[in-house]
Amino acid sequence: MNVAPDEAFATFGVDTRDAQLLVAKRQNDERVARVLSLVGSLGIDAKDVRTDYISVEPLYQDYDRTNVVGYAAHTTITVTLRDMRKIERLLLGALEAGVNRVDAVNFATTELKKHRDEARALAIKAAQDKARALAAKLGQRIGQPFVVAESAVPPAWAGQQLAQVAITEPGEPDLGVGSIVPGHVTVRAKILVTFQLLR
């Protein structure tokens, strides 16, 4: 089943480097603070923002692990967006605030259980229809099902949509490529049903 997404998960990376450890860390903290300020200005609840990863590491001269030439600080932030109209403002604002990377933008549905139940019902009906057609070719008909099993399916994500995000550089004509198309979320159910064959 294809359903319209009603929430998005955007993961941002903030990377800073400097010869001094404290400078690299401070610059990273300042950029993260600007991103969090942006998130607040968009009316996104604090519970919908989380830090997924933090690291500070030395940078070495070539492969010489004894010669430290600087330090790198990395922070990854994931924002859950429940108002799809704000997705472009969030992405562009985050880049302006100092984000170096948009690692992923995934779209999802908050009504996954309802849609998966519907997909499961459709799968069971499809299994019955296929079994009837196959049995008819054998001159038989189906009886009661005696084995029913559900197979695992991938999460109901619309997939990473980075390919659909583009930013117009200053001076370039606006070709309308800055828009983001969430598309749809595919919800799958896979059912195996074994029926009796009746003459």
C-alpha positions in Angstrom: 0.0 0.0 0.0 1.2 3.5 -0.8 0.2 6.2 1.8 1.1 9.8 2.2 3.7 10.5 4.9 2.8 12.7 7.8 6.2 13.0 9.5 9.9 13.3 8.5 13.2 12.5 10.2 16.1 14.7 9.2 19.6 13.8 10.4 22.3 16.6 10.3 26.0 16.4 10.8 28.1 19.3 12.2 31.9 18.9 11.7 34.5 21.4 12.8 38.3 21.3 12.7 41.0 23.5 14.3 44.6 23.2 15.4 43.3 23.8 19.0 41.1 21.2 20.7 39.0 23.7 22.6 38.5 25.9 19.5 37.2 23.0 17.5 34.9 22.0 20.2 33.6 25.5 20.8 33.0 26.1 17.1 31.0 22.8 17.0 29.0 23.8 20.1 28.2 27.2 18.6 26.9 25.7 15.3 24.8 23.1 17.2 23.4 25.9 19.4 22.3 27.8 16.2 20.7 24.7 14.8 18.8 24.1 18.1 17.7 27.8 18.1 16.4 27.3 14.5 14.5 24.2 15.5 12.9 26.2 18.4 12.0 29.1 16.1 10.1 26.7 13.8 7.9 25.6 16.7 9.4 22.0 16.9 9.1 20.5 20.3 12.3 19.8 22.2 11.3 16.2 22.6 11.5 15.8 18.8 15.3 16.7 18.8 18.0 14.4 19.8 21.8 14.2 19.6 22.7 10.8 18.1 26.5 11.0 18.0 29.3 13.2 19.5 33.0 12.7 19.0 36.3 14.7 19.3 39.4 13.2 17.8 42.9 14.2 17.0 44.1 14.7 13.4 47.4 13.3 12.4 50.0 14.3 9.8 49.6 11.6 7.1 49.9 8.2 8.7 52.2 9.4 11.5 50.1 8.7 14.6 52.5 10.6 16.8 52.3 14.0 15.0 49.0 15.6 16.0 48.2 18.6 13.6 44.7 19.4 14.9 41.4 18.2 16.2 38.0 17.4 14.7 34.7 17.6 16.5 31.6 15.8 15.2 28.0 16.0 16.2 25.0 14.3 14.6 21.5 15.7 15.3 18.1 14.1 14.3 15.0 16.2 14.2 11.5 14.7 14.0 9.2 17.0 12.0 5.5 16.5 12.3 4.5 19.5 10.1 5.6 18.6 6.6 5.2 22.2 5.4 8.3 23.1 7.4 10.7 20.6 5.9 12.4 22.9 3.4 12.7 25.7 6.0 14.3 23.3 8.4 16.8 22.0 5.8 17.9 25.3 4.4 18.0 26.9 7.8 20.1 24.1 9.2 22.7 24.6 6.4 22.7 28.3 7.0 23.2 27.7 10.8 26.4 25.7 10.1 25.4 22.1 9.3 28.0 20.5 7.1 25.9 17.5 6.1 22.3 16.4 5.6 22.9 12.7 6.2 19.4 11.5 5.7 15.8 12.7 5.3 13.3 9.9 5.8 9.5 10.2 5.5 7.1 8.0 7.5 3.6 7.6 8.6 2.3 7.8 12.2 -0.5 5.4 11.4 1.7 2.5 10.5 -0.3 -0.1 12.5 -3.6 0.9 10.7 -2.0 0.7 7.3 -0.2 -2.5 8.0 -3.4 -4.1 9.2 -5.0 -3.1 5.9 -2.1 -4.4 3.9 -2.2 -7.7 5.8 -5.9 -8.0 5.0 -5.2 -7.4 1.3 -2.4 -9.9 1.3 -4.7 -12.6 2.8 -7.3 -11.9 0.2 -4.7 -12.1 -2.5 -3.5 -15.5 -1.1 -7.1 -16.8 -1.2 -7.6 -15.6 -4.8 -4.3 -17.1 -6.0 -5.0 -20.4 -4.3 -8.5 -20.6 -5.8 -7.0 -19.9 -9.3 -4.3 -22.5 -8.9 -6.7 -25.1 -7.5 -9.1 -24.6 -10.4 -6.3 -25.3 -12.9 -6.0 -28.7 -11.1 -9.7 -29.3 -11.2 -10.0 -28.9 -7.5 -11.0 -26.2 -4.9 -9.5 -24.9 -1.7 -10.7 -26.0 1.7 -9.8 -24.6 5.1 -6.4 -23.0 5.6 -4.2 -25.0 8.0 -1.0 -22.9 8.0 -0.9 -19.1 8.1 2.4 -17.3 8.5 3.6 -13.8 8.2 7.0 -12.9 7.0 9.1 -9.9 8.1 9.1 -6.9 5.8 11.3 -3.8 5.8 10.3 -0.7 7.8 7.7 1.5 6.2 10.0 4.3 5.1 9.6 6.4 2.1 13.4 6.1 1.6 16.1 8.7 1.8 15.0 11.6 -0.2 18.3 13.5 -0.5 18.2 13.2 -4.3 15.1 15.3 -4.3 16.6 18.2 -2.3 18.5 20.9 -4.2 19.6 24.4 -3.2 19.9 27.2 -5.7 23.2 29.1 -5.4 23.2 32.9 -5.4 23.0 34.2 -8.9 21.7 31.0 -10.4 18.2 31.1 -12.0 15.5 29.6 -9.8 14.3 26.5 -11.7 12.0 25.4 -9.0 14.4 22.6 -7.9 14.4 23.8 -4.3 11.1 22.0 -3.6 11.0 18.7 -1.7 8.7 16.0 -2.8 7.9 13.5 0.0 6.3 11.1 -2.3 4.6 8.2 -0.5 5.4 5.6 2.1 5.1 1.9 1.0 3.6 -0.3 3.6 4.0 -4.0 2.9 2.6 -7.2 4.4 3.8 -10.7 3.3 1.5 -13.6 4.2 2.0 -17.4 3.4 -1.2 -19.4 3.6 -1.4 -23.2 3.0 -4.9 -24.4 2.1 -6.4 -27.9 1.9 -7.2 -29.1 -1.6 -10.7 -30.6 -2.1 -12.0 -32.6 -5.0 
